[in-house]
């Protein structure tokens, strides 16, 4: 009986110390996220591959960029360009605005779109 009581107290003690720590950690993460400026991008730099992958997976749909097969069709027909992807990423706060005029970055995105289109 003593073992059962000791085991029960051990579990109770462990639970009361772990749960508040987890709650405190979650609160700290939430506070850190809520203090982030709305004008500050979430990421200052995405590789061209990452940006095309995000678009393909539908993360830029709210900005009017189609996903999956729609992205390939829109690129093939000229309705979507590298510039559109960059502007969508900027609008979604995934990319810093300085990349909108970076021709090397835009060319690399075009290369990624062409490679994905060729694989498709």
Phi and psi restraints in degrees (range 20) as a CNS / XPLOR table:
assign (resid 1 and name C) (resid 2 and name N)
       (resid 2 and name CA) (resid 2 and name C) 1.0 -62.8 20.0 2
assign (resid 2 and name N) (resid 2 and name CA)
       (resid 2 and name C) (resid 3 and name N) 1.0 -37.9 20.0 2
assign (resid 2 and name C) (resid 3 and name N)
       (resid 3 and name CA) (resid 3 and name C) 1.0 -63.2 20.0 2
assign (resid 3 and name N) (resid 3 and name CA)
       (resid 3 and name C) (resid 4 and name N) 1.0 -40.9 20.0 2
assign (resid 3 and name C) (resid 4 and name N)
       (resid 4 and name CA) (resid 4 and name C) 1.0 -63.7 20.0 2
assign (resid 4 and name N) (resid 4 and name CA)
       (resid 4 and name C) (resid 5 and name N) 1.0 -43.6 20.0 2
assign (resid 4 and name C) (resid 5 and name N)
       (resid 5 and name CA) (resid 5 and name C) 1.0 -65.7 20.0 2
assign (resid 5 and name N) (resid 5 and name CA)
       (resid 5 and name C) (resid 6 and name N) 1.0 -44.1 20.0 2
assign (resid 5 and name C) (resid 6 and name N)
       (resid 6 and name CA) (resid 6 and name C) 1.0 -62.7 20.0 2
assign (resid 6 and name N) (resid 6 and name CA)
       (resid 6 and name C) (resid 7 and name N) 1.0 -41.1 20.0 2
assign (resid 6 and name C) (resid 7 and name N)
       (resid 7 and name CA) (resid 7 and name C) 1.0 -64.3 20.0 2
assign (resid 7 and name N) (resid 7 and name CA)
       (resid 7 and name C) (resid 8 and name N) 1.0 -43.0 20.0 2
assign (resid 7 and name C) (resid 8 and name N)
       (resid 8 and name CA) (resid 8 and name C) 1.0 -62.6 20.0 2
assign (resid 8 and name N) (resid 8 and name CA)
       (resid 8 and name C) (resid 9 and name N) 1.0 -43.3 20.0 2
assign (resid 8 and name C) (resid 9 and name N)
       (resid 9 and name CA) (resid 9 and name C) 1.0 -65.8 20.0 2
assign (resid 9 and name N) (resid 9 and name CA)
       (resid 9 and name C) (resid 10 and name N) 1.0 -37.8 20.0 2
assign (resid 9 and name C) (resid 10 and name N)
       (resid 10 and name CA) (resid 10 and name C) 1.0 -62.7 20.0 2
assign (resid 10 and name N) (resid 10 and name CA)
       (resid 10 and name C) (resid 11 and name N) 1.0 -44.0 20.0 2
assign (resid 10 and name C) (resid 11 and name N)
       (resid 11 and name CA) (resid 11 and name C) 1.0 -65.0 20.0 2
assign (resid 11 and name N) (resid 11 and name CA)
       (resid 11 and name C) (resid 12 and name N) 1.0 -43.2 20.0 2
assign (resid 11 and name C) (resid 12 and name N)
       (resid 12 and name CA) (resid 12 and name C) 1.0 -62.2 20.0 2
assign (resid 12 and name N) (resid 12 and name CA)
       (resid 12 and name C) (resid 13 and name N) 1.0 -44.3 20.0 2
assign (resid 12 and name C) (resid 13 and name N)
       (resid 13 and name CA) (resid 13 and name C) 1.0 -64.1 20.0 2
assign (resid 13 and name N) (resid 13 and name CA)
       (resid 13 and name C) (resid 14 and name N) 1.0 -43.5 20.0 2
assign (resid 13 and name C) (resid 14 and name N)
       (resid 14 and name CA) (resid 14 and name C) 1.0 -63.9 20.0 2
assign (resid 14 and name N) (resid 14 and name CA)
       (resid 14 and name C) (resid 15 and name N) 1.0 -40.6 20.0 2
assign (resid 14 and name C) (resid 15 and name N)
       (resid 15 and name CA) (resid 15 and name C) 1.0 -66.3 20.0 2
assign (resid 15 and name N) (resid 15 and name CA)
       (resid 15 and name C) (resid 16 and name N) 1.0 -42.2 20.0 2
assign (resid 15 and name C) (resid 16 and name N)
       (resid 16 and name CA) (resid 16 and name C) 1.0 -71.6 20.0 2
assign (resid 16 and name N) (resid 16 and name CA)
       (resid 16 and name C) (resid 17 and name N) 1.0 -21.7 20.0 2
assign (resid 16 and name C) (resid 17 and name N)
       (resid 17 and name CA) (resid 17 and name C) 1.0 -92.2 20.0 2
assign (resid 17 and name N) (resid 17 and name CA)
       (resid 17 and name C) (resid 18 and name N) 1.0 -30.6 20.0 2
assign (resid 17 and name C) (resid 18 and name N)
       (resid 18 and name CA) (resid 18 and name C) 1.0 -79.2 20.0 2
assign (resid 18 and name N) (resid 18 and name CA)
       (resid 18 and name C) (resid 19 and name N) 1.0 -46.5 20.0 2
assign (resid 18 and name C) (resid 19 and name N)
       (resid 19 and name CA) (resid 19 and name C) 1.0 -59.5 20.0 2
assign (resid 19 and name N) (resid 19 and name CA)
       (resid 19 and name C) (resid 20 and name N) 1.0 -47.9 20.0 2
assign (resid 19 and name C) (resid 20 and name N)
       (resid 20 and name CA) (resid 20 and name C) 1.0 -61.5 20.0 2
assign (resid 20 and name N) (resid 20 and name CA)
       (resid 20 and name C) (resid 21 and name N) 1.0 -34.2 20.0 2
assign (resid 20 and name C) (resid 21 and name N)
       (resid 21 and name CA) (resid 21 and name C) 1.0 -65.3 20.0 2
assign (resid 21 and name N) (resid 21 and name CA)
       (resid 21 and name C) (resid 22 and name N) 1.0 -40.9 20.0 2
assign (resid 21 and name C) (resid 22 and name N)
       (resid 22 and name CA) (resid 22 and name C) 1.0 -66.4 20.0 2
assign (resid 22 and name N) (resid 22 and name CA)
       (resid 22 and name C) (resid 23 and name N) 1.0 -43.3 20.0 2
assign (resid 22 and name C) (resid 23 and name N)
       (resid 23 and name CA) (resid 23 and name C) 1.0 -62.4 20.0 2
assign (resid 23 and name N) (resid 23 and name CA)
       (resid 23 and name C) (resid 24 and name N) 1.0 -40.3 20.0 2
assign (resid 23 and name C) (resid 24 and name N)
       (resid 24 and name CA) (resid 24 and name C) 1.0 -65.0 20.0 2
assign (resid 24 and name N) (resid 24 and name CA)
       (resid 24 and name C) (resid 25 and name N) 1.0 -41.5 20.0 2
assign (resid 24 and name C) (resid 25 and name N)
       (resid 25 and name CA) (resid 25 and name C) 1.0 -63.5 20.0 2
assign (resid 25 and name N) (resid 25 and name CA)
       (resid 25 and name C) (resid 26 and name N) 1.0 -42.7 20.0 2
assign (resid 25 and name C) (resid 26 and name N)
       (resid 26 and name CA) (resid 26 and name C) 1.0 -62.7 20.0 2
assign (resid 26 and name N) (resid 26 and name CA)
       (resid 26 and name C) (resid 27 and name N) 1.0 -40.3 20.0 2
assign (resid 26 and name C) (resid 27 and name N)
       (resid 27 and name CA) (resid 27 and name C) 1.0 -65.0 20.0 2
assign (resid 27 and name N) (resid 27 and name CA)
       (resid 27 and name C) (resid 28 and name N) 1.0 -40.8 20.0 2
assign (resid 27 and name C) (resid 28 and name N)
       (resid 28 and name CA) (resid 28 and name C) 1.0 -63.4 20.0 2
assign (resid 28 and name N) (resid 28 and name CA)
       (resid 28 and name C) (resid 29 and name N) 1.0 -43.3 20.0 2
assign (resid 28 and name C) (resid 29 and name N)
       (resid 29 and name CA) (resid 29 and name C) 1.0 -62.2 20.0 2
assign (resid 29 and name N) (resid 29 and name CA)
       (resid 29 and name C) (resid 30 and name N) 1.0 -42.9 20.0 2
assign (resid 29 and name C) (resid 30 and name N)
       (resid 30 and name CA) (resid 30 and name C) 1.0 -64.1 20.0 2
assign (resid 30 and name N) (resid 30 and name CA)
       (resid 30 and name C) (resid 31 and name N) 1.0 -42.7 20.0 2
assign (resid 30 and name C) (resid 31 and name N)
       (resid 31 and name CA) (resid 31 and name C) 1.0 -63.2 20.0 2
assign (resid 31 and name N) (resid 31 and name CA)
       (resid 31 and name C) (resid 32 and name N) 1.0 -39.0 20.0 2
assign (resid 31 and name C) (resid 32 and name N)
       (resid 32 and name CA) (resid 32 and name C) 1.0 -64.3 20.0 2
assign (resid 32 and name N) (resid 32 and name CA)
       (resid 32 and name C) (resid 33 and name N) 1.0 -41.4 20.0 2
assign (resid 32 and name C) (resid 33 and name N)
       (resid 33 and name CA) (resid 33 and name C) 1.0 -68.8 20.0 2
assign (resid 33 and name N) (resid 33 and name CA)
       (resid 33 and name C) (resid 34 and name N) 1.0 -38.6 20.0 2
assign (resid 33 and name C) (resid 34 and name N)
       (resid 34 and name CA) (resid 34 and name C) 1.0 -72.9 20.0 2
assign (resid 34 and name N) (resid 34 and name CA)
       (resid 34 and name C) (resid 35 and name N) 1.0 -21.5 20.0 2
assign (resid 34 and name C) (resid 35 and name N)
       (resid 35 and name CA) (resid 35 and name C) 1.0 -86.3 20.0 2
assign (resid 35 and name N) (resid 35 and name CA)
       (resid 35 and name C) (resid 36 and name N) 1.0 -4.1 20.0 2
assign (resid 35 and name C) (resid 36 and name N)
       (resid 36 and name CA) (resid 36 and name C) 1.0 -70.2 20.0 2
assign (resid 36 and name N) (resid 36 and name CA)
       (resid 36 and name C) (resid 37 and name N) 1.0 131.5 20.0 2
assign (resid 36 and name C) (resid 37 and name N)
       (resid 37 and name CA) (resid 37 and name C) 1.0 -63.9 20.0 2
assign (resid 37 and name N) (resid 37 and name CA)
       (resid 37 and name C) (resid 38 and name N) 1.0 138.0 20.0 2
assign (resid 37 and name C) (resid 38 and name N)
       (resid 38 and name CA) (resid 38 and name C) 1.0 -68.3 20.0 2
assign (resid 38 and name N) (resid 38 and name CA)
       (resid 38 and name C) (resid 39 and name N) 1.0 -20.9 20.0 2
assign (resid 38 and name C) (resid 39 and name N)
       (resid 39 and name CA) (resid 39 and name C) 1.0 -88.2 20.0 2
assign (resid 39 and name N) (resid 39 and name CA)
       (resid 39 and name C) (resid 40 and name N) 1.0 -9.4 20.0 2
assign (resid 39 and name C) (resid 40 and name N)
       (resid 40 and name CA) (resid 40 and name C) 1.0 -88.8 20.0 2
assign (resid 40 and name N) (resid 40 and name CA)
       (resid 40 and name C) (resid 41 and name N) 1.0 129.4 20.0 2
assign (resid 40 and name C) (resid 41 and name N)
       (resid 41 and name CA) (resid 41 and name C) 1.0 -65.9 20.0 2
assign (resid 41 and name N) (resid 41 and name CA)
       (resid 41 and name C) (resid 42 and name N) 1.0 150.7 20.0 2
assign (resid 41 and name C) (resid 42 and name N)
       (resid 42 and name CA) (resid 42 and name C) 1.0 -68.8 20.0 2
assign (resid 42 and name N) (resid 42 and name CA)
       (resid 42 and name C) (resid 43 and name N) 1.0 -32.4 20.0 2
assign (resid 42 and name C) (resid 43 and name N)
       (resid 43 and name CA) (resid 43 and name C) 1.0 -138.9 20.0 2
assign (resid 43 and name N) (resid 43 and name CA)
       (resid 43 and name C) (resid 44 and name N) 1.0 131.5 20.0 2
assign (resid 43 and name C) (resid 44 and name N)
       (resid 44 and name CA) (resid 44 and name C) 1.0 -80.1 20.0 2
assign (resid 44 and name N) (resid 44 and name CA)
       (resid 44 and name C) (resid 45 and name N) 1.0 -18.2 20.0 2
assign (resid 44 and name C) (resid 45 and name N)
       (resid 45 and name CA) (resid 45 and name C) 1.0 -152.3 20.0 2
assign (resid 45 and name N) (resid 45 and name CA)
       (resid 45 and name C) (resid 46 and name N) 1.0 123.9 20.0 2
assign (resid 45 and name C) (resid 46 and name N)
       (resid 46 and name CA) (resid 46 and name C) 1.0 -111.9 20.0 2
assign (resid 46 and name N) (resid 46 and name CA)
       (resid 46 and name C) (resid 47 and name N) 1.0 140.7 20.0 2
assign (resid 46 and name C) (resid 47 and name N)
       (resid 47 and name CA) (resid 47 and name C) 1.0 -67.8 20.0 2
assign (resid 47 and name N) (resid 47 and name CA)
       (resid 47 and name C) (resid 48 and name N) 1.0 155.9 20.0 2
assign (resid 47 and name C) (resid 48 and name N)
       (resid 48 and name CA) (resid 48 and name C) 1.0 -55.5 20.0 2
assign (resid 48 and name N) (resid 48 and name CA)
       (resid 48 and name C) (resid 49 and name N) 1.0 -38.7 20.0 2
assign (resid 48 and name C) (resid 49 and name N)
       (resid 49 and name CA) (resid 49 and name C) 1.0 -61.5 20.0 2
assign (resid 49 and name N) (resid 49 and name CA)
       (resid 49 and name C) (resid 50 and name N) 1.0 -45.4 20.0 2
assign (resid 49 and name C) (resid 50 and name N)
       (resid 50 and name CA) (resid 50 and name C) 1.0 -63.0 20.0 2
assign (resid 50 and name N) (resid 50 and name CA)
       (resid 50 and name C) (resid 51 and name N) 1.0 -40.3 20.0 2
assign (resid 50 and name C) (resid 51 and name N)
       (resid 51 and name CA) (resid 51 and name C) 1.0 -64.7 20.0 2
assign (resid 51 and name N) (resid 51 and name CA)
       (resid 51 and name C) (resid 52 and name N) 1.0 -45.6 20.0 2
assign (resid 51 and name C) (resid 52 and name N)
       (resid 52 and name CA) (resid 52 and name C) 1.0 -64.5 20.0 2
assign (resid 52 and name N) (resid 52 and name CA)
       (resid 52 and name C) (resid 53 and name N) 1.0 -38.8 20.0 2
assign (resid 52 and name C) (resid 53 and name N)
       (resid 53 and name CA) (resid 53 and name C) 1.0 -63.2 20.0 2
assign (resid 53 and name N) (resid 53 and name CA)
       (resid 53 and name C) (resid 54 and name N) 1.0 -44.2 20.0 2
assign (resid 53 and name C) (resid 54 and name N)
       (resid 54 and name CA) (resid 54 and name C) 1.0 -59.9 20.0 2
assign (resid 54 and name N) (resid 54 and name CA)
       (resid 54 and name C) (resid 55 and name N) 1.0 -43.5 20.0 2
assign (resid 54 and name C) (resid 55 and name N)
       (resid 55 and name CA) (resid 55 and name C) 1.0 -63.3 20.0 2
assign (resid 55 and name N) (resid 55 and name CA)
       (resid 55 and name C) (resid 56 and name N) 1.0 -44.6 20.0 2
assign (resid 55 and name C) (resid 56 and name N)
       (resid 56 and name CA) (resid 56 and name C) 1.0 -61.3 20.0 2
assign (resid 56 and name N) (resid 56 and name CA)
       (resid 56 and name C) (resid 57 and name N) 1.0 -36.8 20.0 2
assign (resid 56 and name C) (resid 57 and name N)
       (resid 57 and name CA) (resid 57 and name C) 1.0 -81.5 20.0 2
assign (resid 57 and name N) (resid 57 and name CA)
       (resid 57 and name C) (resid 58 and name N) 1.0 -0.9 20.0 2
assign (resid 57 and name C) (resid 58 and name N)
       (resid 58 and name CA) (resid 58 and name C) 1.0 95.0 20.0 2
assign (resid 58 and name N) (resid 58 and name CA)
       (resid 58 and name C) (resid 59 and name N) 1.0 6.5 20.0 2
assign (resid 58 and name C) (resid 59 and name N)
       (resid 59 and name CA) (resid 59 and name C) 1.0 -70.9 20.0 2
assign (resid 59 and name N) (resid 59 and name CA)
       (resid 59 and name C) (resid 60 and name N) 1.0 -15.4 20.0 2
assign (resid 59 and name C) (resid 60 and name N)
       (resid 60 and name CA) (resid 60 and name C) 1.0 -108.6 20.0 2
assign (resid 60 and name N) (resid 60 and name CA)
       (resid 60 and name C) (resid 61 and name N) 1.0 12.7 20.0 2
assign (resid 60 and name C) (resid 61 and name N)
       (resid 61 and name CA) (resid 61 and name C) 1.0 -59.8 20.0 2
assign (resid 61 and name N) (resid 61 and name CA)
       (resid 61 and name C) (resid 62 and name N) 1.0 -40.3 20.0 2
assign (resid 61 and name C) (resid 62 and name N)
       (resid 62 and name CA) (resid 62 and name C) 1.0 -60.4 20.0 2
assign (resid 62 and name N) (resid 62 and name CA)
       (resid 62 and name C) (resid 63 and name N) 1.0 -20.1 20.0 2
assign (resid 62 and name C) (resid 63 and name N)
       (resid 63 and name CA) (resid 63 and name C) 1.0 -95.0 20.0 2
assign (resid 63 and name N) (resid 63 and name CA)
       (resid 63 and name C) (resid 64 and name N) 1.0 9.9 20.0 2
assign (resid 63 and name C) (resid 64 and name N)
       (resid 64 and name CA) (resid 64 and name C) 1.0 88.9 20.0 2
assign (resid 64 and name N) (resid 64 and name CA)
       (resid 64 and name C) (resid 65 and name N) 1.0 11.0 20.0 2
assign (resid 64 and name C) (resid 65 and name N)
       (resid 65 and name CA) (resid 65 and name C) 1.0 -94.8 20.0 2
assign (resid 65 and name N) (resid 65 and name CA)
       (resid 65 and name C) (resid 66 and name N) 1.0 119.1 20.0 2
assign (resid 65 and name C) (resid 66 and name N)
       (resid 66 and name CA) (resid 66 and name C) 1.0 -69.8 20.0 2
assign (resid 66 and name N) (resid 66 and name CA)
       (resid 66 and name C) (resid 67 and name N) 1.0 161.0 20.0 2
assign (resid 66 and name C) (resid 67 and name N)
       (resid 67 and name CA) (resid 67 and name C) 1.0 -112.1 20.0 2
assign (resid 67 and name N) (resid 67 and name CA)
       (resid 67 and name C) (resid 68 and name N) 1.0 169.0 20.0 2
assign (resid 67 and name C) (resid 68 and name N)
       (resid 68 and name CA) (resid 68 and name C) 1.0 46.6 20.0 2
assign (resid 68 and name N) (resid 68 and name CA)
       (resid 68 and name C) (resid 69 and name N) 1.0 -125.9 20.0 2
assign (resid 68 and name C) (resid 69 and name N)
       (resid 69 and name CA) (resid 69 and name C) 1.0 -62.7 20.0 2
assign (resid 69 and name N) (resid 69 and name CA)
       (resid 69 and name C) (resid 70 and name N) 1.0 -30.8 20.0 2
assign (resid 69 and name C) (resid 70 and name N)
       (resid 70 and name CA) (resid 70 and name C) 1.0 -63.3 20.0 2
assign (resid 70 and name N) (resid 70 and name CA)
       (resid 70 and name C) (resid 71 and name N) 1.0 -34.7 20.0 2
assign (resid 70 and name C) (resid 71 and name N)
       (resid 71 and name CA) (resid 71 and name C) 1.0 -65.6 20.0 2
assign (resid 71 and name N) (resid 71 and name CA)
       (resid 71 and name C) (resid 72 and name N) 1.0 -45.5 20.0 2
assign (resid 71 and name C) (resid 72 and name N)
       (resid 72 and name CA) (resid 72 and name C) 1.0 -63.5 20.0 2
assign (resid 72 and name N) (resid 72 and name CA)
       (resid 72 and name C) (resid 73 and name N) 1.0 -43.9 20.0 2
assign (resid 72 and name C) (resid 73 and name N)
       (resid 73 and name CA) (resid 73 and name C) 1.0 -63.1 20.0 2
assign (resid 73 and name N) (resid 73 and name CA)
       (resid 73 and name C) (resid 74 and name N) 1.0 -43.3 20.0 2
assign (resid 73 and name C) (resid 74 and name N)
       (resid 74 and name CA) (resid 74 and name C) 1.0 -66.2 20.0 2
assign (resid 74 and name N) (resid 74 and name CA)
       (resid 74 and name C) (resid 75 and name N) 1.0 -37.2 20.0 2
assign (resid 74 and name C) (resid 75 and name N)
       (resid 75 and name CA) (resid 75 and name C) 1.0 -68.2 20.0 2
assign (resid 75 and name N) (resid 75 and name CA)
       (resid 75 and name C) (resid 76 and name N) 1.0 -45.4 20.0 2
assign (resid 75 and name C) (resid 76 and name N)
       (resid 76 and name CA) (resid 76 and name C) 1.0 -58.7 20.0 2
assign (resid 76 and name N) (resid 76 and name CA)
       (resid 76 and name C) (resid 77 and name N) 1.0 -38.3 20.0 2
assign (resid 76 and name C) (resid 77 and name N)
       (resid 77 and name CA) (resid 77 and name C) 1.0 -90.4 20.0 2
assign (resid 77 and name N) (resid 77 and name CA)
       (resid 77 and name C) (resid 78 and name N) 1.0 -0.6 20.0 2
assign (resid 77 and name C) (resid 78 and name N)
       (resid 78 and name CA) (resid 78 and name C) 1.0 83.8 20.0 2
assign (resid 78 and name N) (resid 78 and name CA)
       (resid 78 and name C) (resid 79 and name N) 1.0 10.2 20.0 2
assign (resid 78 and name C) (resid 79 and name N)
       (resid 79 and name CA) (resid 79 and name C) 1.0 -80.0 20.0 2
assign (resid 79 and name N) (resid 79 and name CA)
       (resid 79 and name C) (resid 80 and name N) 1.0 -20.8 20.0 2
assign (resid 79 and name C) (resid 80 and name N)
       (resid 80 and name CA) (resid 80 and name C) 1.0 -128.0 20.0 2
assign (resid 80 and name N) (resid 80 and name CA)
       (resid 80 and name C) (resid 81 and name N) 1.0 135.4 20.0 2
assign (resid 80 and name C) (resid 81 and name N)
       (resid 81 and name CA) (resid 81 and name C) 1.0 -127.1 20.0 2
assign (resid 81 and name N) (resid 81 and name CA)
       (resid 81 and name C) (resid 82 and name N) 1.0 175.9 20.0 2
assign (resid 81 and name C) (resid 82 and name N)
       (resid 82 and name CA) (resid 82 and name C) 1.0 -60.0 20.0 2
assign (resid 82 and name N) (resid 82 and name CA)
       (resid 82 and name C) (resid 83 and name N) 1.0 -38.9 20.0 2
assign (resid 82 and name C) (resid 83 and name N)
       (resid 83 and name CA) (resid 83 and name C) 1.0 -59.7 20.0 2
assign (resid 83 and name N) (resid 83 and name CA)
       (resid 83 and name C) (resid 84 and name N) 1.0 -40.0 20.0 2
assign (resid 83 and name C) (resid 84 and name N)
       (resid 84 and name CA) (resid 84 and name C) 1.0 -64.0 20.0 2
assign (resid 84 and name N) (resid 84 and name CA)
       (resid 84 and name C) (resid 85 and name N) 1.0 -41.0 20.0 2
assign (resid 84 and name C) (resid 85 and name N)
       (resid 85 and name CA) (resid 85 and name C) 1.0 -63.7 20.0 2
assign (resid 85 and name N) (resid 85 and name CA)
       (resid 85 and name C) (resid 86 and name N) 1.0 -43.8 20.0 2
assign (resid 85 and name C) (resid 86 and name N)
       (resid 86 and name CA) (resid 86 and name C) 1.0 -62.9 20.0 2
assign (resid 86 and name N) (resid 86 and name CA)
       (resid 86 and name C) (resid 87 and name N) 1.0 -45.8 20.0 2
assign (resid 86 and name C) (resid 87 and name N)
       (resid 87 and name CA) (resid 87 and name C) 1.0 -63.8 20.0 2
assign (resid 87 and name N) (resid 87 and name CA)
       (resid 87 and name C) (resid 88 and name N) 1.0 -37.4 20.0 2
assign (resid 87 and name C) (resid 88 and name N)
       (resid 88 and name CA) (resid 88 and name C) 1.0 -64.6 20.0 2
assign (resid 88 and name N) (resid 88 and name CA)
       (resid 88 and name C) (resid 89 and name N) 1.0 -41.2 20.0 2
assign (resid 88 and name C) (resid 89 and name N)
       (resid 89 and name CA) (resid 89 and name C) 1.0 -67.0 20.0 2
assign (resid 89 and name N) (resid 89 and name CA)
       (resid 89 and name C) (resid 90 and name N) 1.0 -36.6 20.0 2
assign (resid 89 and name C) (resid 90 and name N)
       (resid 90 and name CA) (resid 90 and name C) 1.0 -66.8 20.0 2
assign (resid 90 and name N) (resid 90 and name CA)
       (resid 90 and name C) (resid 91 and name N) 1.0 -44.9 20.0 2
assign (resid 90 and name C) (resid 91 and name N)
       (resid 91 and name CA) (resid 91 and name C) 1.0 -62.7 20.0 2
assign (resid 91 and name N) (resid 91 and name CA)
       (resid 91 and name C) (resid 92 and name N) 1.0 -31.2 20.0 2
assign (resid 91 and name C) (resid 92 and name N)
       (resid 92 and name CA) (resid 92 and name C) 1.0 -90.3 20.0 2
assign (resid 92 and name N) (resid 92 and name CA)
       (resid 92 and name C) (resid 93 and name N) 1.0 7.3 20.0 2
assign (resid 92 and name C) (resid 93 and name N)
       (resid 93 and name CA) (resid 93 and name C) 1.0 63.1 20.0 2
assign (resid 93 and name N) (resid 93 and name CA)
       (resid 93 and name C) (resid 94 and name N) 1.0 29.9 20.0 2
assign (resid 93 and name C) (resid 94 and name N)
       (resid 94 and name CA) (resid 94 and name C) 1.0 -98.7 20.0 2
assign (resid 94 and name N) (resid 94 and name CA)
       (resid 94 and name C) (resid 95 and name N) 1.0 -10.1 20.0 2
assign (resid 94 and name C) (resid 95 and name N)
       (resid 95 and name CA) (resid 95 and name C) 1.0 -147.1 20.0 2
assign (resid 95 and name N) (resid 95 and name CA)
       (resid 95 and name C) (resid 96 and name N) 1.0 143.7 20.0 2
assign (resid 95 and name C) (resid 96 and name N)
       (resid 96 and name CA) (resid 96 and name C) 1.0 -72.4 20.0 2
assign (resid 96 and name N) (resid 96 and name CA)
       (resid 96 and name C) (resid 97 and name N) 1.0 144.8 20.0 2
assign (resid 96 and name C) (resid 97 and name N)
       (resid 97 and name CA) (resid 97 and name C) 1.0 -63.4 20.0 2
assign (resid 97 and name N) (resid 97 and name CA)
       (resid 97 and name C) (resid 98 and name N) 1.0 -18.6 20.0 2
assign (resid 97 and name C) (resid 98 and name N)
       (resid 98 and name CA) (resid 98 and name C) 1.0 -64.3 20.0 2
assign (resid 98 and name N) (resid 98 and name CA)
       (resid 98 and name C) (resid 99 and name N) 1.0 -18.3 20.0 2
assign (resid 98 and name C) (resid 99 and name N)
       (resid 99 and name CA) (resid 99 and name C) 1.0 -81.3 20.0 2
assign (resid 99 and name N) (resid 99 and name CA)
       (resid 99 and name C) (resid 100 and name N) 1.0 -8.7 20.0 2
assign (resid 99 and name C) (resid 100 and name N)
       (resid 100 and name CA) (resid 100 and name C) 1.0 -65.9 20.0 2
assign (resid 100 and name N) (resid 100 and name CA)
       (resid 100 and name C) (resid 101 and name N) 1.0 -27.4 20.0 2
assign (resid 100 and name C) (resid 101 and name N)
       (resid 101 and name CA) (resid 101 and name C) 1.0 -109.1 20.0 2
assign (resid 101 and name N) (resid 101 and name CA)
       (resid 101 and name C) (resid 102 and name N) 1.0 8.7 20.0 2
assign (resid 101 and name C) (resid 102 and name N)
       (resid 102 and name CA) (resid 102 and name C) 1.0 -86.8 20.0 2
assign (resid 102 and name N) (resid 102 and name CA)
       (resid 102 and name C) (resid 103 and name N) 1.0 100.0 20.0 2
assign (resid 102 and name C) (resid 103 and name N)
       (resid 103 and name CA) (resid 103 and name C) 1.0 -65.4 20.0 2
assign (resid 103 and name N) (resid 103 and name CA)
       (resid 103 and name C) (resid 104 and name N) 1.0 -33.6 20.0 2
assign (resid 103 and name C) (resid 104 and name N)
       (resid 104 and name CA) (resid 104 and name C) 1.0 -63.3 20.0 2
assign (resid 104 and name N) (resid 104 and name CA)
       (resid 104 and name C) (resid 105 and name N) 1.0 -43.5 20.0 2
assign (resid 104 and name C) (resid 105 and name N)
       (resid 105 and name CA) (resid 105 and name C) 1.0 -64.5 20.0 2
assign (resid 105 and name N) (resid 105 and name CA)
       (resid 105 and name C) (resid 106 and name N) 1.0 -44.5 20.0 2
assign (resid 105 and name C) (resid 106 and name N)
       (resid 106 and name CA) (resid 106 and name C) 1.0 -62.9 20.0 2
assign (resid 106 and name N) (resid 106 and name CA)
       (resid 106 and name C) (resid 107 and name N) 1.0 -40.8 20.0 2
assign (resid 106 and name C) (resid 107 and name N)
       (resid 107 and name CA) (resid 107 and name C) 1.0 -63.8 20.0 2
assign (resid 107 and name N) (resid 107 and name CA)
       (resid 107 and name C) (resid 108 and name N) 1.0 -38.5 20.0 2
assign (resid 107 and name C) (resid 108 and name N)
       (resid 108 and name CA) (resid 108 and name C) 1.0 -66.1 20.0 2
assign (resid 108 and name N) (resid 108 and name CA)
       (resid 108 and name C) (resid 109 and name N) 1.0 -36.0 20.0 2
assign (resid 108 and name C) (resid 109 and name N)
       (resid 109 and name CA) (resid 109 and name C) 1.0 -67.0 20.0 2
assign (resid 109 and name N) (resid 109 and name CA)
       (resid 109 and name C) (resid 110 and name N) 1.0 -42.5 20.0 2
assign (resid 109 and name C) (resid 110 and name N)
       (resid 110 and name CA) (resid 110 and name C) 1.0 -57.4 20.0 2
assign (resid 110 and name N) (resid 110 and name CA)
       (resid 110 and name C) (resid 111 and name N) 1.0 -42.9 20.0 2
assign (resid 110 and name C) (resid 111 and name N)
       (resid 111 and name CA) (resid 111 and name C) 1.0 -61.6 20.0 2
assign (resid 111 and name N) (resid 111 and name CA)
       (resid 111 and name C) (resid 112 and name N) 1.0 -42.7 20.0 2
assign (resid 111 and name C) (resid 112 and name N)
       (resid 112 and name CA) (resid 112 and name C) 1.0 -64.4 20.0 2
assign (resid 112 and name N) (resid 112 and name CA)
       (resid 112 and name C) (resid 113 and name N) 1.0 -41.5 20.0 2
assign (resid 112 and name C) (resid 113 and name N)
       (resid 113 and name CA) (resid 113 and name C) 1.0 -63.7 20.0 2
assign (resid 113 and name N) (resid 113 and name CA)
       (resid 113 and name C) (resid 114 and name N) 1.0 -42.0 20.0 2
assign (resid 113 and name C) (resid 114 and name N)
       (resid 114 and name CA) (resid 114 and name C) 1.0 -63.9 20.0 2
assign (resid 114 and name N) (resid 114 and name CA)
       (resid 114 and name C) (resid 115 and name N) 1.0 -41.6 20.0 2
assign (resid 114 and name C) (resid 115 and name N)
       (resid 115 and name CA) (resid 115 and name C) 1.0 -64.4 20.0 2
assign (resid 115 and name N) (resid 115 and name CA)
       (resid 115 and name C) (resid 116 and name N) 1.0 -42.8 20.0 2
assign (resid 115 and name C) (resid 116 and name N)
       (resid 116 and name CA) (resid 116 and name C) 1.0 -67.1 20.0 2
assign (resid 116 and name N) (resid 116 and name CA)
       (resid 116 and name C) (resid 117 and name N) 1.0 -37.7 20.0 2
assign (resid 116 and name C) (resid 117 and name N)
       (resid 117 and name CA) (resid 117 and name C) 1.0 -65.4 20.0 2
assign (resid 117 and name N) (resid 117 and name CA)
       (resid 117 and name C) (resid 118 and name N) 1.0 -39.2 20.0 2
assign (resid 117 and name C) (resid 118 and name N)
       (resid 118 and name CA) (resid 118 and name C) 1.0 -67.2 20.0 2
assign (resid 118 and name N) (resid 118 and name CA)
       (resid 118 and name C) (resid 119 and name N) 1.0 -36.2 20.0 2
assign (resid 118 and name C) (resid 119 and name N)
       (resid 119 and name CA) (resid 119 and name C) 1.0 -72.8 20.0 2
assign (resid 119 and name N) (resid 119 and name CA)
       (resid 119 and name C) (resid 120 and name N) 1.0 -24.9 20.0 2
